[in-house]
Amino acid sequence: MSATSVLINLFGEIALLLWGINMVNSGVQRAFGSDLRWILGMALRTRLQAFLAGLGVTTVLQSSTATALMVASFTAGGAVDIIPALAVMLGANVGTTLIVQVLSFDVSLIFPALIFGGFVAYRRGRTSRIKDLGRVTIGLGLMLLSLHLLSETIRPIESSKVIKDLLAVIAPDPLILVLLSALFAWLAHSSVAALLFIMSLAGAGVIDAHSALVMVLGANLGSSLNPLLEGTGGDPVKLRVPFGNFAMRVIGCLVTFPLIDPILSAMSVFDPHPERLAANFHTLFNLVVAAIFILPLPWIAGLLLKLFPEKLRASDPGTPQYLDKDALDTPSVALSNAAREVLRMVDTVEAMLRSSQDLFREDDISRVDQVSRTDDVLDRLFSAIRRYLSSINHETLSDAEAKRLSDILAFAINLEHVGDIIDKNLMELAAKRIKNHLRLPKDSLEDITSMHAKLLEHLQLAASVLMFQDLGSARRLVSEKERFRDLERAVAQKHLDQLRSGRAVGDTSALQLDIVRDLKRIEAHIASTGHSLLEQSGELKPSRLTS
């Protein structure tokens, strides 16, 4: 076989390996993306829990970069402390070694069954999750197939005089081996692919065990560059966790490098096969790095906070803060970012409602203009969220993620409508009252204040439904809508009674009815947030809750 043919085969087989890893990663995210993100979110409390969560999630995803993006969705803006985030990355580094351990054994006979079984599940699966798991199984089969093809292609190279001469030149300079393997891991965006390739070279005798272990160090360095480069060019906060992860690996490599020979001698006693030595050393290296650095993480975190201070956010409140474009390839993270930005819309609407509540008591006309400017902020946030959600690749969304996207967008639309009602209706009524020097009766003001208070309470309930899918909050939200309607009817009836008795003043009476009407419209928009969750659970009838 000519050198050109060998290179073509190698490139094709490496591409097949990367495609298999990509299928596993995307399939798992589509099947369990929201659940994996929930596991990480729940675990970001203590170092040990975070380490175990990072290990488990990355073992399934086989991508420490994807795990890093999920962690970034929690740590951006200081929502989660940097210490457990670094612990997650230590666990993620160990997680990437586990499938390497499995694939270091001779499992080549399994790949036909995996590909066939995955194909059947993908084509015949009745649910999207079964189809996605079929995709994962096909990806695993393709990874094993690529390893089988790599070993077949590399085997003839063992007897090549040119390769032996080249390796004879390179092998005495381990720094070159480190750089080559780091470059490959960086280009492949996968330490798994790099390690499997190194193991194939070692198993075919193209490189000796010493060179294999040196290249393992390079692969660990190269894979840690990917999350670091993903965070460049924006807020320095994004660099804290990936730089900390990279720095810990660099220190680990510097300490380990001069100890390669004694480590090799000790490990050869247990398993002398070169490919197994590479896999075991990869796992041992990451375990030791995690054990050494997990205790001083608070000190490391403090240093990172000083090295990468938080960038001053734009003073314009209409500028999005969480819509990270780098996360668009990871739907669960992108949806989390969009939901966090929607919470800023909630805060904006809450501020508008509080101003509206005050303006029916106070005579500050300047606050009317302030509320109108606040609605412009709300509109800009909504436009940014809508564009961001439309940029997510909808074909990669699982059914649960597609529904999540729909719920986030629907809530944002409702909030934008609420802002319009406050701006174009309630503020017009408030301005009219102030300009005409109208005074609402005390009992009418109490009713309007009570309705505003209910709206503020219901707005927080709606946010809880969106963020946590809280069925109890959704049930309460829809129930409160009925009570709110009763309150509106009582106010209207009181107004009619005042008209009949002649106690109502025409202008203030009409003003009160208009205010109540608009507050009821706002309530309808807020309460609709609970409908989707209740319909999904079967608890919502066409006009009322089930008993």
C-alpha positions in Angstrom: 0.0 0.0 0.0 1.4 3.4 -1.0 2.0 6.2 1.5 -0.8 8.2 -0.2 -3.3 5.4 0.2 -2.3 5.0 3.9 -2.8 8.7 4.6 -6.2 8.7 2.8 -7.3 5.7 4.8 -6.1 7.2 8.1 -7.9 10.5 7.5 -11.1 8.7 6.6 -10.9 6.4 9.6 -10.2 9.3 12.0 -13.1 11.2 10.5 -15.3 8.1 11.1 -14.1 8.0 14.7 -14.9 11.7 15.2 -18.3 11.3 13.5 -19.1 8.4 15.8 -18.2 10.5 18.9 -20.4 13.3 17.5 -23.3 10.9 17.1 -23.0 9.7 20.7 -22.7 13.3 22.0 -25.7 14.7 20.0 -27.8 11.6 20.6 -27.3 11.7 24.3 -28.0 15.4 24.4 -31.2 15.0 22.4 -32.4 12.1 24.6 -31.3 13.4 28.0 -30.1 17.0 27.5 -32.5 18.6 30.0 -32.0 15.8 32.5 -28.2 16.0 32.3 -28.4 19.8 32.8 -30.7 19.3 35.8 -28.2 16.8 37.3 -25.4 19.4 36.9 -27.6 22.1 38.4 -28.5 20.1 41.4 -24.9 19.0 42.0 -23.3 22.4 41.9 -23.3 22.8 45.6 -20.4 20.9 47.1 -17.0 19.9 45.5 -17.6 16.2 45.8 -21.1 16.3 44.4 -19.9 18.5 41.5 -17.0 16.2 40.8 -19.2 13.1 40.6 -21.8 14.9 38.5 -19.1 16.1 36.1 -17.7 12.5 35.9 -21.1 11.0 35.2 -22.4 13.5 32.7 -19.1 13.6 30.7 -19.0 9.7 30.7 -22.3 9.8 28.9 -21.6 12.8 26.6 -18.0 11.9 25.9 -17.3 15.7 25.6 -15.8 17.8 28.3 -16.4 20.8 26.1 -20.2 20.2 26.2 -20.0 19.8 30.0 -18.0 23.0 30.3 -20.7 24.9 28.3 -23.4 23.5 30.7 -21.4 24.7 33.6 -20.9 28.1 32.0 -24.7 28.5 31.9 -24.8 28.3 35.7 -21.6 30.2 36.5 -22.0 33.2 34.1 -23.0 36.2 36.1 -22.0 34.6 39.4 -25.2 32.4 39.7 -23.0 29.5 40.9 -19.7 29.6 42.7 -16.6 28.9 40.7 -15.3 26.3 43.2 -17.9 23.6 42.3 -17.6 24.6 38.7 -13.9 23.7 38.8 -14.8 20.5 40.6 -17.1 19.6 37.7 -14.3 20.0 35.2 -12.0 17.8 37.3 -14.8 15.1 37.2 -15.3 15.7 33.5 -11.6 15.0 32.8 -11.9 11.7 34.6 -15.2 11.0 32.8 -13.5 11.2 29.4 -11.2 8.3 30.4 -13.8 5.7 31.1 -14.9 5.0 27.6 -11.2 4.9 26.6 -10.8 2.2 29.2 -13.7 0.2 27.7 -12.5 0.6 24.1 -8.9 -0.4 25.1 -10.1 -4.0 25.2 -10.7 -6.1 22.1 -14.4 -5.4 21.5 -14.2 -5.2 17.7 -16.7 -8.1 17.3 -19.4 -6.0 18.9 -19.6 -3.1 16.4 -21.8 -5.0 13.7 -24.4 -5.7 16.4 -24.3 -2.1 17.7 -24.7 -0.6 14.3 -27.5 -3.0 13.3 -29.3 -2.6 16.7 -29.0 1.2 16.6 -30.3 1.3 13.1 -33.4 -0.8 14.0 -34.0 1.4 17.1 -33.6 4.6 15.0 -35.9 3.5 12.2 -38.5 1.6 14.2 -38.5 3.5 17.5 -41.9 4.8 18.6 -40.6 7.6 20.7 -38.0 10.3 20.0 -36.0 9.1 22.9 -35.7 5.6 21.5 -34.7 7.0 18.2 -32.0 9.1 19.9 -30.7 6.1 21.8 -30.5 4.3 18.5 -28.4 7.2 17.2 -26.1 6.8 20.3 -25.8 3.0 19.6 -24.9 3.6 16.0 -22.3 6.1 17.1 -20.7 3.6 19.5 -20.6 1.0 16.7 -19.0 3.5 14.3 -16.3 4.3 16.9 -15.5 0.6 17.3 -15.5 0.1 13.5 -13.1 3.0 13.1 -10.8 1.6 15.7 -10.8 -1.8 13.9 -10.0 -0.1 10.6 -7.3 2.0 12.1 -5.5 -1.0 13.5 -5.7 -2.7 10.1 -4.3 0.4 8.4 -1.6 1.0 10.9 -0.3 -2.6 11.1 1.6 -2.5 7.8 3.3 0.8 8.9 5.1 -1.2 11.7 7.5 -2.6 9.1 7.9 0.6 7.2 11.6 1.8 7.2 10.6 5.4 6.6 8.3 5.4 9.6 10.9 3.8 11.8 13.5 6.3 10.7 11.1 9.2 11.4 10.1 7.9 14.8 13.8 7.3 15.6 14.3 11.1 15.0 11.2 12.2 17.0 11.1 9.7 19.9 14.3 11.1 21.6 12.6 14.5 21.7 9.4 14.0 23.9 8.5 17.6 23.6 7.7 17.1 19.9 5.5 14.1 20.8 3.6 16.2 23.3 3.1 19.0 20.8 1.9 16.6 18.1 -0.6 14.8 20.3 -1.8 18.2 21.7 -2.3 19.5 18.2 -4.3 16.4 17.2 -6.5 16.5 20.3 -7.2 20.2 19.8 -8.0 19.8 16.1 -10.2 16.8 16.9 -12.0 18.6 19.8 -11.8 15.3 21.6 -9.3 13.7 24.0 -11.1 10.4 23.4 -10.3 10.4 19.7 -6.7 11.4 20.4 -6.2 8.7 23.0 -7.8 6.0 20.8 -5.5 7.0 18.0 -2.4 6.9 20.3 -3.5 3.5 21.5 -3.8 2.3 17.9 -0.3 3.4 17.2 1.0 1.8 20.4 -0.9 -1.5 19.7 0.5 -1.7 16.2 4.1 -1.2 17.5 4.5 2.1 15.6 5.4 3.9 18.9 6.8 2.3 22.1 5.2 2.5 25.5 7.3 5.4 26.7 6.3 7.5 23.6 2.7 6.6 24.1 2.6 7.9 27.7 4.3 11.1 26.6 1.7 11.6 23.9 -1.1 10.9 26.5 0.1 14.0 28.3 -0.1 16.1 25.1 -3.6 14.8 24.4 -4.7 16.0 27.8 -3.3 19.4 27.2 -4.8 19.7 23.7 -8.3 18.8 24.8 -8.2 21.4 27.6 -7.5 24.1 25.0 -10.9 23.8 23.3 -13.1 25.2 26.2 -10.5 27.9 26.8 -10.6 29.1 23.2 -14.4 28.9 23.2 -14.4 31.6 26.0 -12.1 34.1 24.4 -13.3 37.4 22.9 -16.1 38.1 25.4 -16.6 38.6 29.1 -13.4 37.5 31.0 -15.7 35.6 33.4 -16.1 32.9 30.7 -12.4 32.2 30.9 -12.2 31.4 34.6 -13.3 27.8 34.6 -11.6 26.7 31.3 -8.3 28.5 32.2 -8.4 26.9 35.7 -8.9 23.5 34.1 -6.0 24.2 31.6 -3.7 25.5 34.3 -4.3 22.4 36.5 -3.5 20.1 33.6 -0.3 22.1 32.7 0.9 21.8 36.3 0.0 18.1 36.3 2.0 17.5 33.0 5.0 19.4 34.2 5.2 17.4 37.4 4.5 14.1 35.6 6.8 14.6 32.6 10.1 13.8 34.4 8.5 10.8 36.2 7.4 8.9 33.0 10.1 6.2 33.3 9.4 5.1 36.9 5.6 5.4 36.3 6.0 3.2 33.2 8.0 0.6 35.1 5.4 0.4 37.9 2.4 0.2 35.6 4.0 -2.4 33.4 3.9 -4.9 36.3 0.1 -4.9 36.1 -0.4 -4.8 32.4 2.5 -4.6 29.9 0.4 -4.2 26.7 1.2 -0.7 25.2 -2.4 0.2 24.4 -3.6 -0.7 27.9 -0.7 1.2 29.4 -1.8 4.3 27.5 -5.4 3.9 28.7 -4.4 3.2 32.3 -2.0 6.1 32.4 -4.7 8.5 31.0 -7.1 7.5 33.8 -4.4 7.5 36.5 -3.2 11.0 35.4 -6.6 12.6 35.6 -7.5 10.8 38.9 -4.3 12.1 40.5 -4.7 15.6 39.2 -8.3 15.6 40.6 -7.2 14.3 44.0 -4.4 16.9 44.3 -6.4 19.9 43.2 -9.8 19.3 44.6 -8.8 20.4 48.1 -7.1 23.7 47.2 -9.9 24.7 44.8 -11.0 27.7 47.0 -7.5 29.2 46.7 -7.4 28.5 43.0 -10.8 30.1 42.6 -9.7 33.2 44.4 -6.7 33.5 42.1 -8.9 33.1 39.0 -11.3 35.8 40.3 -8.4 38.2 40.4 -6.9 37.2 37.0 -10.3 37.4 35.3 -12.4 40.2 36.9 -16.0 40.5 35.8 -16.4 42.8 32.8 -18.6 45.8 33.5 -21.9 45.2 31.9 -23.4 47.7 29.5 -25.4 50.3 31.3 -28.2 49.9 28.8 -30.7 47.6 30.5 -32.0 46.5 27.1 -28.7 44.8 26.3 -29.0 41.0 26.6 -26.6 39.5 29.2 -27.1 35.7 28.9 -27.7 35.0 25.2 -24.3 33.4 24.5 -24.0 32.5 20.8 -21.3 29.9 21.6 -24.0 27.8 23.4 -26.3 27.6 20.3 -24.8 24.2 19.4 -25.8 22.8 22.8 -29.7 23.2 22.9 -30.1 22.6 26.6 -27.6 25.3 27.5 -29.0 27.7 24.9 -32.6 27.2 26.3 -31.3 27.8 29.8 -29.7 31.1 28.6 -32.9 32.2 27.0 -34.9 31.4 30.1 -32.5 33.5 32.2 -32.9 36.4 29.8 -36.7 36.0 30.1 -36.4 36.5 33.8 -34.9 39.9 33.1 -38.1 40.6 31.2 -40.0 39.5 34.3 -38.0 42.0 36.4 -38.8 44.7 33.9 -42.5 44.0 33.9 -42.5 43.9 37.7 -40.9 47.4 37.8 -43.5 48.7 35.3 -46.4 47.2 37.4 -45.1 48.8 40.6 -44.8 52.2 38.8 -48.4 51.8 37.5 -49.6 51.0 41.0 -48.0 54.2 42.3 -49.2 56.5 39.5 -52.8 56.1 40.4 -52.0 57.7 43.8 -49.2 60.1 42.9 -49.1 63.0 40.4 -45.6 62.6 39.0 -46.1 62.9 35.3 -42.4 62.2 34.6 -42.8 58.7 35.8 -45.3 58.1 33.0 -42.5 58.8 30.5 -40.2 56.6 32.5 -42.5 53.6 32.2 -42.8 54.2 28.5 -39.0 54.1 28.2 -39.0 50.9 30.3 -41.3 49.3 27.7 -38.8 50.1 25.0 -36.2 48.1 27.1 -38.7 45.2 27.3 -39.3 45.3 23.5 -35.5 45.1 22.9 -35.0 42.2 25.2 -37.9 40.4 23.6 -36.5 40.9 20.1 -33.1 39.6 21.2 -34.6 36.5 22.8 -36.8 35.8 19.8 -33.8 36.0 17.4 -31.7 33.8 19.8 -34.3 31.1 20.0 -34.8 31.1 16.2 -31.0 30.6 15.8 -31.1 27.3 17.6 -31.0 24.3 15.2 -34.5 23.0 15.7 -33.7 19.7 14.0 -31.4 18.8 16.9 -34.0 19.4 19.6 -35.6 16.6 21.4 -39.4 16.7 21.9 -38.9 18.0 25.5 -36.5 20.7 24.3 -38.8 21.7 21.5 -41.7 22.1 24.0 -39.4 24.0 26.3 -38.4 26.4 23.5 -42.1 26.9 22.7 -42.9 27.7 26.4 -40.1 30.1 26.7 -41.1 32.0 23.6 -44.8 32.0 24.6 -43.9 33.5 28.0 -41.7 36.1 26.4 -44.5 37.1 24.0 -47.0 37.4 26.9 -44.6 39.6 28.8 -44.2 41.8 25.8 -48.0 42.1 25.5 -48.2 42.9 29.2 -45.7 45.7 28.7 -47.7 47.1 25.8 -50.9 47.1 27.9 -49.1 49.0 30.7 -47.5 51.5 28.3 -50.3 52.1 25.9 -53.3 51.7 28.2 -52.6 52.1 31.9 -50.1 54.9 31.4 -52.5 56.7 29.2 -55.1 56.5 31.9 -52.6 57.6 34.5 -51.6 60.6 32.4 -55.2 61.5 31.9 -55.9 61.3 35.7 -52.9 63.5 36.5 -53.6 66.1 33.7 -57.3 66.4 34.6 -56.5 66.5 38.4 -58.8 63.5 39.0 -58.8 61.7 42.4 -60.0 58.1 42.7 -62.1 57.3 45.7 -60.3 55.6 48.6 -62.1 52.3 48.2 -61.4 52.3 44.4 -57.7 52.9 45.1 -57.7 50.0 47.5 -59.3 47.7 44.9 -56.8 48.8 42.2 -53.9 48.4 44.7 -55.1 44.9 45.6 -55.3 43.9 41.9 -51.8 45.2 41.3 -50.6 43.2 44.3 -52.2 40.1 42.9 -50.6 40.6 39.5 -47.2 41.0 41.1 -47.7 37.8 43.0 -48.9 35.9 39.9 -46.0 37.2 37.8 -43.6 35.4 40.2 -45.7 32.3 40.1 -45.5 32.4 36.3 -41.7 32.7 36.5 -41.6 29.7 38.8 -43.7 27.7 36.3 -41.3 28.5 33.5 -38.1 27.9 35.3 -38.9 24.8 37.4 -42.0 23.3 35.6 -43.7 23.5 39.0 -47.1 21.9 38.6 -48.3 23.2 42.0 -47.5 26.8 40.9 -49.2 26.2 37.6 -52.3 24.9 39.3 -52.4 27.8 41.7 -51.8 30.3 38.9 -54.8 29.2 36.9 -56.9 28.9 40.0 -56.0 32.5 41.0 -57.1 33.6 37.6 -60.7 32.7 38.5 -60.4 34.5 41.8 -59.0 37.6 40.0 -62.0 37.4 37.7 -64.3 37.4 40.8 -62.4 40.4 42.1 -62.9 42.3 38.8 -66.6 41.4 38.8 -66.9 42.7 42.4 -65.3 46.0 41.4 -67.6 46.4 38.4 -70.6 45.6 40.6 -69.5 48.2 43.2 -69.2 50.7 40.4 -72.7 50.0 39.1 -74.1 50.3 42.6 -72.4 53.7 43.0 -73.8 54.8 39.7 -77.4 53.8 40.7 -77.0 55.6 44.1 -75.6 58.7 42.4 -72.4 58.6 44.5 -70.1 57.9 41.5 -68.4 60.8 39.7 -68.6 60.2 35.9 -64.9 60.8 35.0 -63.4 58.8 37.9 -66.0 56.1 37.5 -65.2 55.5 33.9 -61.5 55.7 34.7 -61.8 53.0 37.3 -63.6 50.6 34.9 -60.9 51.1 32.3 -58.1 50.4 34.8 -59.8 47.2 36.0 -60.4 46.1 32.4 -56.7 46.5 31.5 -55.5 44.8 34.7 -57.8 41.9 33.9 -56.1 41.6 30.4 -52.7 41.6 32.1 -53.8 38.8 34.4 -55.0 36.7 31.4 -51.5 37.0 29.8 -49.7 36.0 33.0 -52.1 33.1 33.9 -51.7 31.6 30.4 -48.2 30.5 31.4 -49.7 27.7 33.5 -51.9 26.3 30.8 -49.2 24.4 28.8 -48.0 22.5 31.8 -51.5 21.7 33.1 -52.6 20.6 29.6 -49.6 18.3 29.4 -50.4 16.7 32.8 -54.1 16.3 31.8 -55.3 18.6 34.6 -56.8 21.3 32.6 -60.2 21.1 31.0 -61.3 23.6 28.4 -62.6 26.1 31.0 -61.5 24.9 34.4 -59.2 22.7 36.5 -60.1 19.1 37.1 -61.4 18.4 40.5 
